[in-house]
Amino acid sequence: LIKKKNLPSPIAVVVVFLILSSLTIIPTGFTGVRTTFGQIDPKPLSSGPHFKIPLVQSIEKVNNKQQDITFTERVWSVTAENTNVYMENVVVTYQINGEKSAWIYANVTDYRNNLVSRTLVESALKASSVTLNTDKIPNRGLIEPIAKEKLQRALNEKYGPEVVTVIAVKIGNIDFEQVYDEALEQKQL
């Protein structure tokens, strides 16, 4: 007598595969963007389980939590008195509006890396520093809120209002050109 092994039938395997591949779970703090043959559904999906048609639809998860992006390179600018100053190790904390996730996914190339660009941050920092006198620049409590406001305005102009919210701009280091520092030392002596 030959015993038959209990192997699942190929149809059962395909059915289980189709069921598992048709379910996507969007975690808390994310929204989903459904695409059907590359066509983006403008209505984002909330957190929780969602079904999709295997091989026809896909769901991309968009992070709607607060995110940090760090710019380590120096940004040179001038003060209101035309003194050269640089800022480095700038951290921008931002958040993507969940209702605008599908729009961002459709309209911003590589949104994970390009949404808050170095160019926009540099522009905001430079526009902020020229509003303050030389003695006020090192005061982060003065320059950081101005930089946050300027960056928010730039993002609103680029993407529209309430798409991306800037939570904070933190500047790790603010210093002057070496010539200015040396002149200060000489003045103190």
C-alpha positions in Angstrom: 0.0 0.0 0.0 1.4 3.4 -1.0 0.4 6.4 1.2 -0.5 9.6 -0.5 1.2 12.7 1.0 -1.1 15.5 1.9 0.1 18.2 -0.4 -1.9 21.3 -1.1 -3.4 21.4 -4.6 -1.9 24.0 -7.0 -5.3 25.7 -7.1 -5.3 26.2 -3.3 -1.8 27.6 -3.5 -2.8 30.1 -6.1 -5.9 31.1 -4.2 -3.9 31.7 -1.0 -1.3 33.7 -2.9 -4.0 35.9 -4.5 -5.7 36.5 -1.2 -2.4 37.5 0.5 -1.2 39.7 -2.4 -4.5 41.5 -2.5 -4.3 42.8 1.1 -2.2 45.8 2.1 -2.1 47.3 5.5 -1.4 51.0 5.9 0.2 51.7 9.3 -0.8 54.5 11.6 0.8 57.8 10.5 0.8 56.9 6.9 -1.7 57.2 4.0 -1.9 55.0 0.9 -1.9 56.0 -2.7 -3.5 53.4 -4.9 -2.5 53.1 -8.6 -4.3 51.1 -11.2 -2.1 50.3 -14.2 -0.1 53.4 -13.3 -3.1 55.7 -13.0 -3.2 57.4 -9.5 -6.4 57.5 -7.5 -6.7 61.0 -6.2 -8.3 59.9 -2.9 -5.7 58.8 -0.4 -6.3 55.6 1.7 -6.4 55.9 5.5 -4.6 53.7 7.9 -5.8 50.1 8.2 -6.3 47.1 5.8 -7.1 47.8 2.1 -7.7 45.4 -0.8 -6.2 45.7 -4.2 -6.4 43.7 -7.4 -3.2 41.7 -7.7 -1.0 42.5 -10.7 -3.3 45.4 -11.6 -3.2 47.7 -8.6 -0.5 48.7 -6.2 -0.5 50.8 -3.0 2.3 53.1 -2.1 2.6 54.2 1.6 3.3 57.9 2.2 4.7 59.0 5.6 2.5 61.6 7.2 4.5 61.7 10.5 6.9 64.5 11.4 10.1 63.9 9.5 13.5 65.5 9.8 15.9 66.3 7.0 19.4 67.4 7.7 21.6 69.7 5.6 25.2 69.5 6.9 26.9 71.7 4.3 27.6 75.4 5.0 25.2 78.0 3.8 26.9 81.3 3.3 24.9 84.5 3.6 25.2 88.1 4.8 23.6 90.1 7.7 21.7 93.3 7.3 25.0 95.1 7.8 26.6 93.0 5.0 28.8 90.9 7.3 29.5 87.4 5.9 28.0 84.6 8.0 27.5 80.9 7.6 25.0 78.4 8.9 25.5 74.6 9.0 23.9 71.4 10.3 20.4 72.7 9.6 17.6 70.3 10.6 14.2 70.9 9.1 11.2 69.2 10.7 8.2 68.9 8.4 5.0 67.0 7.9 3.0 66.0 4.8 -0.7 66.6 4.9 -2.4 63.2 4.6 -5.2 64.6 2.3 -2.5 65.7 -0.2 -0.5 62.5 -0.3 -1.8 61.4 -3.7 -1.1 64.9 -5.1 2.5 64.8 -3.8 3.0 61.2 -5.1 1.7 62.3 -8.5 3.5 65.6 -8.8 6.8 65.5 -6.9 9.6 63.4 -8.4 11.2 61.3 -5.6 9.2 63.2 -3.0 11.1 61.3 -0.2 14.3 63.2 -1.0 13.1 66.2 -3.0 10.1 67.6 -1.2 12.0 69.9 1.0 15.0 70.7 -1.2 18.4 72.1 -0.3 17.7 75.0 -2.6 14.5 76.1 -0.8 16.2 75.8 2.6 19.3 77.8 1.5 17.0 80.5 0.1 15.0 80.7 3.4 18.2 80.9 5.5 19.7 83.6 3.3 16.4 85.6 3.3 16.3 85.3 7.1 19.9 86.4 7.8 19.6 89.7 5.8 16.7 90.8 8.1 18.9 90.7 11.2 21.9 92.9 12.3 25.2 91.2 12.9 24.8 91.2 16.7 21.4 89.4 16.4 22.4 86.6 14.0 23.9 84.2 16.6 20.6 84.3 18.6 18.9 81.2 17.3 15.7 82.3 19.0 15.5 85.1 16.5 16.7 83.6 13.2 15.1 80.1 13.4 11.5 81.4 13.5 12.2 83.7 10.6 13.8 80.9 8.6 10.8 78.6 9.4 8.3 81.3 8.2 10.4 82.0 5.0 10.6 78.2 4.2 6.9 77.7 4.8 6.1 80.6 2.4 8.4 79.0 -0.2 6.8 75.6 0.1 3.4 77.1 -0.1 4.4 78.9 -3.3 5.8 75.8 -4.8 3.2 73.2 -3.8 0.2 75.2 -2.6 -1.0 75.9 0.9 -1.4 73.1 3.5 0.5 70.5 1.5 3.6 70.5 3.6 3.8 72.0 7.1 7.2 73.2 8.4 7.3 72.3 12.2 10.7 73.7 13.0 14.0 74.9 11.5 17.0 74.2 13.8 20.4 75.6 13.0 23.3 73.6 14.5 26.0 76.2 14.0 26.1 79.9 13.1 29.4 81.7 12.7 31.1 84.5 11.0 33.8 84.7 8.4 37.2 84.3 10.0 38.1 87.9 9.1 35.2 89.2 11.2 36.1 87.0 14.1 39.7 88.3 14.0 38.5 91.9 13.9 36.3 91.2 17.0 39.4 89.8 18.8 41.4 92.9 17.9 38.7 95.2 19.0 38.5 93.4 22.4 42.3 93.6 22.9 
